[in-house]
Amino acid sequence: MSLIIPMVIFMQQRMAEAGNAEDAKAMQEYMKTEQPFFGVKAPERKAIFKQAREHTKVSTFIEYSRLVLWLWSGENREEQYLAMDAAEYYKAFRTREAFDIYEEMLLGANHWDTVDKISSNLIGPLVKDYRELEQKLIEWRGSNNMWLRRASLLAHLKHKTETNVPLLEETILMLAHEDEFFIQKAIGWVLREYSKAEPEYVSDFVAKHSDKLAPLSKREALKVIENV
């Protein structure tokens, strides 16, 4: 029998033991979701994941895939957080082959707490290393799913000087008309991060397209530049 199932069960049991009903309710209300929480905060969750790693070794890509997706399919939100923790921790398996895992997670994500980490920390690095995956970003930016549109922006977030500027610019201008807060915020955020590498470009871009960009996007984009 795979050792991954006992590893997952171990974490679920420890989370249930460490859970706090009041914290669970507060977390659920904060995230505005019906999905249940254990009520386990990040430091405790990370400690539980560390304990699980100490007695179970993840040594193959199949084990990595099973661990991440079994956690992701869990009933409680913190299991999804553990799935993202695990996906990010085992760096050796964050290969081109892992993109399908991360896309499956993204397609099931329904708020910024999961969408942002999956798109910027997991999908983003693969897109940078395997540029053919940019076709996925082009697909997502035209989706009816707002979270996929947000992901098409945030996948660029950590690319710095390796940012595909024409693609990012095209995506921003395609989505700039949207009234949706999470899209406006993402546009500003990704421009703000890129301004750390190319402040002059971002300043010129915001000025050139000031009539298209939402005030929120412009404020976020210029935060770093204006505070220098």
Protein Blocks (a to p, Z undefined) as FASTA:
>chain_A
ZZklmmmmmmmmmmmmmpcfklmmmmmmmnopabdcehiafklmmmmmmmmmmmoccfbf
klmmmmmmmmmmpmbfklmmmmmmmmmmmmmlmcfklmmmmmmmmmmpcbfklmmmmmmm
mmmmmmmmmmmlmmmmmmmmmpmblklmmmmmmmmmmnmmmpcfklmmmmmmmmmmpmbf
klmmmmmmmmmmmmmmmmmlmmmmmmmmmmmpcfklmmmmmmmmmmZZ
